[in-house]
Amino acid sequence: MSKRKEYRDLNTLLAKDPRASALFDQIPQYAKDQIMSRGDNVGSMDALEGYVHNVLRGDG
């Protein structure tokens, strides 16, 4: 059973989970923009980590 919290959307996740906020603050603006455009689907740290990984995969 997972103890990770699920939130309504990205904005709520960022407001309530300091780890999520710290991760989001570290990524480039283009990645933030892409993730924010799908914010309704990002309600957990797992989801955010997955989106960050996918968006940054081609970065480098």
PyMOL Python script that loads the backbone (N, CA, C, O; Angstrom):
from pymol import cmd

cmd.read_pdbstr("""\
ATOM      1  N   MET A   1       0.847  -1.187   0.000  1.00  0.00           N
ATOM      2  CA  MET A   1       0.000   0.000   0.000  1.00  0.00           C
ATOM      3  C   MET A   1       0.888   1.245   0.000  1.00  0.00           C
ATOM      4  O   MET A   1       1.776   1.386   0.841  1.00  0.00           O
ATOM      5  N   SER A   2       0.645   2.118  -0.927  1.00  0.00           N
ATOM      6  CA  SER A   2       1.452   3.329  -1.069  1.00  0.00           C
ATOM      7  C   SER A   2       1.019   4.383  -0.056  1.00  0.00           C
ATOM      8  O   SER A   2      -0.171   4.566   0.199  1.00  0.00           O
ATOM      9  N   LYS A   3       1.995   5.067   0.510  1.00  0.00           N
ATOM     10  CA  LYS A   3       1.691   6.158   1.426  1.00  0.00           C
ATOM     11  C   LYS A   3       1.799   7.504   0.717  1.00  0.00           C
ATOM     12  O   LYS A   3       1.652   8.553   1.344  1.00  0.00           O
ATOM     13  N   ARG A   4       2.052   7.474  -0.566  1.00  0.00           N
ATOM     14  CA  ARG A   4       2.155   8.729  -1.312  1.00  0.00           C
ATOM     15  C   ARG A   4       0.777   9.361  -1.452  1.00  0.00           C
ATOM     16  O   ARG A   4      -0.215   8.683  -1.719  1.00  0.00           O
ATOM     17  N   LYS A   5       0.743  10.658  -1.268  1.00  0.00           N
ATOM     18  CA  LYS A   5      -0.530  11.370  -1.342  1.00  0.00           C
ATOM     19  C   LYS A   5      -0.885  11.696  -2.781  1.00  0.00           C
ATOM     20  O   LYS A   5      -0.021  11.937  -3.624  1.00  0.00           O
ATOM     21  N   GLU A   6      -2.163  11.694  -3.026  1.00  0.00           N
ATOM     22  CA  GLU A   6      -2.710  12.076  -4.330  1.00  0.00           C
ATOM     23  C   GLU A   6      -3.444  13.403  -4.148  1.00  0.00           C
ATOM     24  O   GLU A   6      -4.208  13.582  -3.199  1.00  0.00           O
ATOM     25  N   TYR A   7      -3.200  14.315  -5.062  1.00  0.00           N
ATOM     26  CA  TYR A   7      -3.854  15.619  -5.019  1.00  0.00           C
ATOM     27  C   TYR A   7      -4.671  15.823  -6.292  1.00  0.00           C
ATOM     28  O   TYR A   7      -4.551  15.061  -7.251  1.00  0.00           O
ATOM     29  N   ARG A   8      -5.493  16.852  -6.284  1.00  0.00           N
ATOM     30  CA  ARG A   8      -6.408  17.130  -7.384  1.00  0.00           C
ATOM     31  C   ARG A   8      -5.671  17.460  -8.682  1.00  0.00           C
ATOM     32  O   ARG A   8      -6.084  17.036  -9.762  1.00  0.00           O
ATOM     33  N   ASP A   9      -4.579  18.218  -8.569  1.00  0.00           N
ATOM     34  CA  ASP A   9      -3.863  18.669  -9.765  1.00  0.00           C
ATOM     35  C   ASP A   9      -2.467  19.145  -9.382  1.00  0.00           C
ATOM     36  O   ASP A   9      -2.080  19.106  -8.214  1.00  0.00           O
ATOM     37  N   LEU A  10      -1.728  19.589 -10.372  1.00  0.00           N
ATOM     38  CA  LEU A  10      -0.349  20.031 -10.160  1.00  0.00           C
ATOM     39  C   LEU A  10      -0.259  21.187  -9.174  1.00  0.00           C
ATOM     40  O   LEU A  10       0.598  21.173  -8.290  1.00  0.00           O
ATOM     41  N   ASN A  11      -1.117  22.178  -9.307  1.00  0.00           N
ATOM     42  CA  ASN A  11      -1.035  23.332  -8.406  1.00  0.00           C
ATOM     43  C   ASN A  11      -1.205  22.925  -6.953  1.00  0.00           C
ATOM     44  O   ASN A  11      -0.495  23.422  -6.078  1.00  0.00           O
ATOM     45  N   THR A  12      -2.139  22.026  -6.694  1.00  0.00           N
ATOM     46  CA  THR A  12      -2.356  21.557  -5.328  1.00  0.00           C
ATOM     47  C   THR A  12      -1.160  20.743  -4.854  1.00  0.00           C
ATOM     48  O   THR A  12      -0.712  20.900  -3.718  1.00  0.00           O
ATOM     49  N   LEU A  13      -0.644  19.882  -5.710  1.00  0.00           N
ATOM     50  CA  LEU A  13       0.539  19.090  -5.372  1.00  0.00           C
ATOM     51  C   LEU A  13       1.701  19.996  -4.991  1.00  0.00           C
ATOM     52  O   LEU A  13       2.352  19.774  -3.970  1.00  0.00           O
ATOM     53  N   LEU A  14       1.964  21.008  -5.798  1.00  0.00           N
ATOM     54  CA  LEU A  14       3.089  21.906  -5.526  1.00  0.00           C
ATOM     55  C   LEU A  14       2.886  22.699  -4.238  1.00  0.00           C
ATOM     56  O   LEU A  14       3.848  22.985  -3.525  1.00  0.00           O
ATOM     57  N   ALA A  15       1.650  23.050  -3.942  1.00  0.00           N
ATOM     58  CA  ALA A  15       1.353  23.814  -2.731  1.00  0.00           C
ATOM     59  C   ALA A  15       1.470  22.964  -1.468  1.00  0.00           C
ATOM     60  O   ALA A  15       1.823  23.474  -0.405  1.00  0.00           O
ATOM     61  N   LYS A  16       1.177  21.681  -1.582  1.00  0.00           N
ATOM     62  CA  LYS A  16       1.094  20.820  -0.400  1.00  0.00           C
ATOM     63  C   LYS A  16       2.312  19.934  -0.177  1.00  0.00           C
ATOM     64  O   LYS A  16       2.532  19.473   0.942  1.00  0.00           O
ATOM     65  N   ASP A  17       3.105  19.686  -1.206  1.00  0.00           N
ATOM     66  CA  ASP A  17       4.228  18.748  -1.077  1.00  0.00           C
ATOM     67  C   ASP A  17       5.539  19.470  -1.350  1.00  0.00           C
ATOM     68  O   ASP A  17       5.844  19.777  -2.503  1.00  0.00           O
ATOM     69  N   PRO A  18       6.325  19.747  -0.303  1.00  0.00           N
ATOM     70  CA  PRO A  18       7.582  20.486  -0.485  1.00  0.00           C
ATOM     71  C   PRO A  18       8.569  19.775  -1.417  1.00  0.00           C
ATOM     72  O   PRO A  18       9.333  20.435  -2.122  1.00  0.00           O
ATOM     73  N   ARG A  19       8.562  18.440  -1.426  1.00  0.00           N
ATOM     74  CA  ARG A  19       9.461  17.702  -2.323  1.00  0.00           C
ATOM     75  C   ARG A  19       9.084  17.949  -3.776  1.00  0.00           C
ATOM     76  O   ARG A  19       9.956  18.122  -4.627  1.00  0.00           O
ATOM     77  N   ALA A  20       7.801  17.966  -4.055  1.00  0.00           N
ATOM     78  CA  ALA A  20       7.341  18.220  -5.419  1.00  0.00           C
ATOM     79  C   ALA A  20       7.707  19.635  -5.842  1.00  0.00           C
ATOM     80  O   ALA A  20       8.165  19.860  -6.962  1.00  0.00           O
ATOM     81  N   SER A  21       7.502  20.573  -4.948  1.00  0.00           N
ATOM     82  CA  SER A  21       7.833  21.969  -5.241  1.00  0.00           C
ATOM     83  C   SER A  21       9.327  22.140  -5.504  1.00  0.00           C
ATOM     84  O   SER A  21       9.724  22.855  -6.424  1.00  0.00           O
ATOM     85  N   ALA A  22      10.149  21.481  -4.692  1.00  0.00           N
ATOM     86  CA  ALA A  22      11.605  21.575  -4.873  1.00  0.00           C
ATOM     87  C   ALA A  22      12.020  20.992  -6.220  1.00  0.00           C
ATOM     88  O   ALA A  22      12.845  21.575  -6.923  1.00  0.00           O
ATOM     89  N   LEU A  23      11.453  19.848  -6.579  1.00  0.00           N
ATOM     90  CA  LEU A  23      11.761  19.229  -7.870  1.00  0.00           C
ATOM     91  C   LEU A  23      11.335  20.145  -9.012  1.00  0.00           C
ATOM     92  O   LEU A  23      12.103  20.369  -9.948  1.00  0.00           O
ATOM     93  N   PHE A  24      10.135  20.668  -8.942  1.00  0.00           N
ATOM     94  CA  PHE A  24       9.608  21.527 -10.000  1.00  0.00           C
ATOM     95  C   PHE A  24      10.462  22.778 -10.157  1.00  0.00           C
ATOM     96  O   PHE A  24      10.682  23.245 -11.274  1.00  0.00           O
ATOM     97  N   ASP A  25      10.942  23.320  -9.045  1.00  0.00           N
ATOM     98  CA  ASP A  25      11.774  24.530  -9.094  1.00  0.00           C
ATOM     99  C   ASP A  25      13.107  24.290  -9.793  1.00  0.00           C
ATOM    100  O   ASP A  25      13.706  25.234 -10.308  1.00  0.00           O
ATOM    101  N   GLN A  26      13.579  23.054  -9.820  1.00  0.00           N
ATOM    102  CA  GLN A  26      14.891  22.741 -10.379  1.00  0.00           C
ATOM    103  C   GLN A  26      14.885  22.501 -11.890  1.00  0.00           C
ATOM    104  O   GLN A  26      15.948  22.481 -12.511  1.00  0.00           O
ATOM    105  N   ILE A  27      13.726  22.322 -12.479  1.00  0.00           N
ATOM    106  CA  ILE A  27      13.701  21.977 -13.902  1.00  0.00           C
ATOM    107  C   ILE A  27      13.630  23.232 -14.770  1.00  0.00           C
ATOM    108  O   ILE A  27      13.187  24.283 -14.307  1.00  0.00           O
ATOM    109  N   PRO A  28      14.064  23.125 -16.023  1.00  0.00           N
ATOM    110  CA  PRO A  28      14.047  24.294 -16.925  1.00  0.00           C
ATOM    111  C   PRO A  28      12.620  24.780 -17.207  1.00  0.00           C
ATOM    112  O   PRO A  28      11.653  24.029 -17.084  1.00  0.00           O
ATOM    113  N   GLN A  29      12.522  26.031 -17.581  1.00  0.00           N
ATOM    114  CA  GLN A  29      11.201  26.639 -17.807  1.00  0.00           C
ATOM    115  C   GLN A  29      10.403  25.914 -18.890  1.00  0.00           C
ATOM    116  O   GLN A  29       9.190  25.755 -18.753  1.00  0.00           O
ATOM    117  N   TYR A  30      11.063  25.470 -19.967  1.00  0.00           N
ATOM    118  CA  TYR A  30      10.310  24.781 -21.028  1.00  0.00           C
ATOM    119  C   TYR A  30       9.670  23.510 -20.487  1.00  0.00           C
ATOM    120  O   TYR A  30       8.569  23.143 -20.898  1.00  0.00           O
ATOM    121  N   ALA A  31      10.358  22.837 -19.562  1.00  0.00           N
ATOM    122  CA  ALA A  31       9.802  21.620 -18.971  1.00  0.00           C
ATOM    123  C   ALA A  31       8.634  21.971 -18.052  1.00  0.00           C
ATOM    124  O   ALA A  31       7.620  21.274 -18.045  1.00  0.00           O
ATOM    125  N   LYS A  32       8.773  23.045 -17.280  1.00  0.00           N
ATOM    126  CA  LYS A  32       7.666  23.499 -16.430  1.00  0.00           C
ATOM    127  C   LYS A  32       6.440  23.795 -17.278  1.00  0.00           C
ATOM    128  O   LYS A  32       5.325  23.409 -16.925  1.00  0.00           O
ATOM    129  N   ASP A  33       6.646  24.481 -18.398  1.00  0.00           N
ATOM    130  CA  ASP A  33       5.528  24.832 -19.276  1.00  0.00           C
ATOM    131  C   ASP A  33       4.811  23.583 -19.788  1.00  0.00           C
ATOM    132  O   ASP A  33       3.581  23.526 -19.794  1.00  0.00           O
ATOM    133  N   GLN A  34       5.582  22.590 -20.215  1.00  0.00           N
ATOM    134  CA  GLN A  34       4.980  21.357 -20.733  1.00  0.00           C
ATOM    135  C   GLN A  34       4.211  20.625 -19.647  1.00  0.00           C
ATOM    136  O   GLN A  34       3.112  20.127 -19.890  1.00  0.00           O
ATOM    137  N   ILE A  35       4.779  20.556 -18.461  1.00  0.00           N
ATOM    138  CA  ILE A  35       4.122  19.849 -17.367  1.00  0.00           C
ATOM    139  C   ILE A  35       2.882  20.619 -16.908  1.00  0.00           C
ATOM    140  O   ILE A  35       1.849  20.013 -16.623  1.00  0.00           O
ATOM    141  N   MET A  36       2.978  21.944 -16.836  1.00  0.00           N
ATOM    142  CA  MET A  36       1.823  22.749 -16.438  1.00  0.00           C
ATOM    143  C   MET A  36       0.668  22.595 -17.421  1.00  0.00           C
ATOM    144  O   MET A  36      -0.495  22.662 -17.024  1.00  0.00           O
ATOM    145  N   SER A  37       0.978  22.391 -18.694  1.00  0.00           N
ATOM    146  CA  SER A  37      -0.088  22.234 -19.683  1.00  0.00           C
ATOM    147  C   SER A  37      -0.872  20.939 -19.474  1.00  0.00           C
ATOM    148  O   SER A  37      -1.976  20.779 -19.993  1.00  0.00           O
ATOM    149  N   ARG A  38      -0.288  20.021 -18.709  1.00  0.00           N
ATOM    150  CA  ARG A  38      -0.954  18.753 -18.380  1.00  0.00           C
ATOM    151  C   ARG A  38      -1.236  18.668 -16.887  1.00  0.00           C
ATOM    152  O   ARG A  38      -1.398  17.575 -16.345  1.00  0.00           O
ATOM    153  N   GLY A  39      -1.294  19.803 -16.231  1.00  0.00           N
ATOM    154  CA  GLY A  39      -1.394  19.862 -14.777  1.00  0.00           C
ATOM    155  C   GLY A  39      -2.553  19.112 -14.166  1.00  0.00           C
ATOM    156  O   GLY A  39      -2.453  18.653 -13.028  1.00  0.00           O
ATOM    157  N   ASP A  40      -3.654  18.974 -14.890  1.00  0.00           N
ATOM    158  CA  ASP A  40      -4.799  18.237 -14.354  1.00  0.00           C
ATOM    159  C   ASP A  40      -4.482  16.759 -14.169  1.00  0.00           C
ATOM    160  O   ASP A  40      -5.160  16.067 -13.409  1.00  0.00           O
ATOM    161  N   ASN A  41      -3.448  16.270 -14.863  1.00  0.00           N
ATOM    162  CA  ASN A  41      -3.076  14.859 -14.789  1.00  0.00           C
ATOM    163  C   ASN A  41      -1.916  14.600 -13.834  1.00  0.00           C
ATOM    164  O   ASN A  41      -1.471  13.461 -13.692  1.00  0.00           O
ATOM    165  N   VAL A  42      -1.426  15.650 -13.180  1.00  0.00           N
ATOM    166  CA  VAL A  42      -0.248  15.510 -12.315  1.00  0.00           C
ATOM    167  C   VAL A  42      -0.677  15.774 -10.872  1.00  0.00           C
ATOM    168  O   VAL A  42      -0.624  16.908 -10.397  1.00  0.00           O
ATOM    169  N   GLY A  43      -1.101  14.713 -10.181  1.00  0.00           N
ATOM    170  CA  GLY A  43      -1.609  14.876  -8.834  1.00  0.00           C
ATOM    171  C   GLY A  43      -0.821  14.139  -7.774  1.00  0.00           C
ATOM    172  O   GLY A  43      -1.257  14.038  -6.627  1.00  0.00           O
ATOM    173  N   SER A  44       0.343  13.621  -8.151  1.00  0.00           N
ATOM    174  CA  SER A  44       1.158  12.905  -7.168  1.00  0.00           C
ATOM    175  C   SER A  44       2.633  13.105  -7.488  1.00  0.00           C
ATOM    176  O   SER A  44       2.998  13.497  -8.596  1.00  0.00           O
ATOM    177  N   MET A  45       3.461  12.830  -6.507  1.00  0.00           N
ATOM    178  CA  MET A  45       4.909  12.922  -6.710  1.00  0.00           C
ATOM    179  C   MET A  45       5.344  11.927  -7.781  1.00  0.00           C
ATOM    180  O   MET A  45       6.200  12.245  -8.607  1.00  0.00           O
ATOM    181  N   ASP A  46       4.765  10.731  -7.779  1.00  0.00           N
ATOM    182  CA  ASP A  46       5.093   9.737  -8.808  1.00  0.00           C
ATOM    183  C   ASP A  46       4.783  10.264 -10.204  1.00  0.00           C
ATOM    184  O   ASP A  46       5.587  10.118 -11.125  1.00  0.00           O
ATOM    185  N   ALA A  47       3.618  10.874 -10.352  1.00  0.00           N
ATOM    186  CA  ALA A  47       3.232  11.409 -11.656  1.00  0.00           C
ATOM    187  C   ALA A  47       4.172  12.538 -12.068  1.00  0.00           C
ATOM    188  O   ALA A  47       4.597  12.604 -13.221  1.00  0.00           O
ATOM    189  N   LEU A  48       4.496  13.421 -11.132  1.00  0.00           N
ATOM    190  CA  LEU A  48       5.402  14.530 -11.442  1.00  0.00           C
ATOM    191  C   LEU A  48       6.771  14.007 -11.850  1.00  0.00           C
ATOM    192  O   LEU A  48       7.341  14.468 -12.839  1.00  0.00           O
ATOM    193  N   GLU A  49       7.299  13.057 -11.104  1.00  0.00           N
ATOM    194  CA  GLU A  49       8.607  12.487 -11.455  1.00  0.00           C
ATOM    195  C   GLU A  49       8.569  11.858 -12.838  1.00  0.00           C
ATOM    196  O   GLU A  49       9.530  11.984 -13.597  1.00  0.00           O
ATOM    197  N   GLY A  50       7.487  11.189 -13.177  1.00  0.00           N
ATOM    198  CA  GLY A  50       7.359  10.583 -14.495  1.00  0.00           C
ATOM    199  C   GLY A  50       7.341  11.619 -15.598  1.00  0.00           C
ATOM    200  O   GLY A  50       8.014  11.461 -16.617  1.00  0.00           O
ATOM    201  N   TYR A  51       6.569  12.684 -15.399  1.00  0.00           N
ATOM    202  CA  TYR A  51       6.517  13.750 -16.407  1.00  0.00           C
ATOM    203  C   TYR A  51       7.876  14.425 -16.553  1.00  0.00           C
ATOM    204  O   TYR A  51       8.321  14.681 -17.672  1.00  0.00           O
ATOM    205  N   VAL A  52       8.536  14.716 -15.443  1.00  0.00           N
ATOM    206  CA  VAL A  52       9.854  15.354 -15.501  1.00  0.00           C
ATOM    207  C   VAL A  52      10.822  14.459 -16.280  1.00  0.00           C
ATOM    208  O   VAL A  52      11.546  14.936 -17.155  1.00  0.00           O
ATOM    209  N   HIS A  53      10.832  13.194 -15.969  1.00  0.00           N
ATOM    210  CA  HIS A  53      11.724  12.258 -16.667  1.00  0.00           C
ATOM    211  C   HIS A  53      11.434  12.255 -18.170  1.00  0.00           C
ATOM    212  O   HIS A  53      12.357  12.332 -18.981  1.00  0.00           O
ATOM    213  N   ASN A  54      10.165  12.166 -18.538  1.00  0.00           N
ATOM    214  CA  ASN A  54       9.795  12.118 -19.943  1.00  0.00           C
ATOM    215  C   ASN A  54      10.147  13.403 -20.683  1.00  0.00           C
ATOM    216  O   ASN A  54      10.646  13.360 -21.807  1.00  0.00           O
ATOM    217  N   VAL A  55       9.888  14.536 -20.058  1.00  0.00           N
ATOM    218  CA  VAL A  55      10.150  15.831 -20.702  1.00  0.00           C
ATOM    219  C   VAL A  55      11.656  16.056 -20.869  1.00  0.00           C
ATOM    220  O   VAL A  55      12.106  16.571 -21.893  1.00  0.00           O
ATOM    221  N   LEU A  56      12.423  15.665 -19.855  1.00  0.00           N
ATOM    222  CA  LEU A  56      13.871  15.912 -19.905  1.00  0.00           C
ATOM    223  C   LEU A  56      14.658  14.829 -20.619  1.00  0.00           C
ATOM    224  O   LEU A  56      15.855  14.993 -20.853  1.00  0.00           O
ATOM    225  N   ARG A  57      14.026  13.751 -20.963  1.00  0.00           N
ATOM    226  CA  ARG A  57      14.728  12.618 -21.560  1.00  0.00           C
ATOM    227  C   ARG A  57      15.562  13.042 -22.774  1.00  0.00           C
ATOM    228  O   ARG A  57      16.694  12.585 -22.939  1.00  0.00           O
ATOM    229  N   GLY A  58      15.015  13.899 -23.610  1.00  0.00           N
ATOM    230  CA  GLY A  58      15.736  14.336 -24.802  1.00  0.00           C
ATOM    231  C   GLY A  58      16.613  15.545 -24.578  1.00  0.00           C
ATOM    232  O   GLY A  58      17.217  16.060 -25.519  1.00  0.00           O
ATOM    233  N   ASP A  59      16.690  16.008 -23.331  1.00  0.00           N
ATOM    234  CA  ASP A  59      17.454  17.218 -22.997  1.00  0.00           C
ATOM    235  C   ASP A  59      18.897  16.839 -22.711  1.00  0.00           C
ATOM    236  O   ASP A  59      19.194  16.170 -21.722  1.00  0.00           O
ATOM    237  N   GLY A  60      19.783  17.274 -23.587  1.00  0.00           N
ATOM    238  CA  GLY A  60      21.148  16.973 -23.218  1.00  0.00           C
ATOM    239  C   GLY A  60      22.023  16.828 -24.393  1.00  0.00           C
ATOM    240  O   GLY A  60      23.218  16.571 -24.245  1.00  0.00           O
TER     241      GLY A  60
END
""", "prot")
cmd.dss("prot")
cmd.show_as("cartoon", "prot")
cmd.util.cbc("prot")
cmd.orient("prot")
